[in-house]
């Protein structure tokens, strides 16, 4: 497990790397369990504010390990859904850094992320229907909410592969960069997020993600549950003091 999922933490940013380049980072039970365990640990660490998910060897992930599937391997290991995060992503922001293929379950992992940085050579798709399967790890639930409905439906029903440039134009991808630069660009973006107050960032993400299910009559009350503790935090006082004193804030996550 340790060899198939690599973790690197540097300057408040944690990089989680799927490390099975010999099979285009196909996701098996070990990968799922490794990512799930990493999220549990990194979400709890005060020295980590942003996560990046990427793949080794110039490919993000080609999806579920089909050979493992045939032998009964469990790609849902870890209790967070496929790939260790599709059903229960981290509380902290997570950025996908995509090179090469992000297909099937690989694309579903990308869709479970909050921001997406992709190489101009990256390709995305949900080809499950071409294999007698369905995109059950969030692709059918998330894609049509991120890009126009009929374009999403075309991708789902044809299983075609779509280049990064088109999905960037559709608003799905945050930034397209030259080949080989996705991780570096994701680190830069992560640094911009990590510069902000961590409690405020986590609460803001929570509201954006969870509010899709809130009715208009309850949305402000539920938003209040998430953000009221932020206004009473030490970081809120620090932010105001730093502004008044014309200095950079020093966040403590408290």
C-alpha angles and dihedrals in degrees: 000000000000091000095048096052119041124196126200125176121194130160097343093313122107120200117204111196126193100220109197101103092154088070097032089262093295109186118245132165093278092054092047093048091045095052092045091051091047092052092050090053099040095046088057097048119096092202091063120071105159134030129210122199118201143147132244126243101028097300129093099204137309090211133246118012098249094191088055090047090057091053096047100260112161113232089182093067115137100046097260099092130256113354091010095281118043094099097033113023121189120283089232121072115275126198124201114221105197130195123165118344127012100174136158107333088006090061089045089057088052090051089054089061125090098225132022129209115182140183115245086242094053119119128202134193151138102230095164094116089060089059098045092259139104130232095254099159096079103293094109091044102044111029098069089051092055103044133025112300099239094046089051091048091051090054092047097047099040099036089219124163117243127200123239093246093062094048090047089055089049090055099249098109120060097205138001116209137176118286113284094021102088096100094045091050091047090052090053091050091045090053091056091052093044090055089071130080107286097216091050092048094051093046092048092051090048093054094047093049100041099038092075087081097043124105119229090249094058105030098096093046092050091045088053091055089058102040106031092081088054092059090053095047129111088240090061090055090046092051092053093045093048090051092050092046093044095235136118113273121246107218121206101176091242 
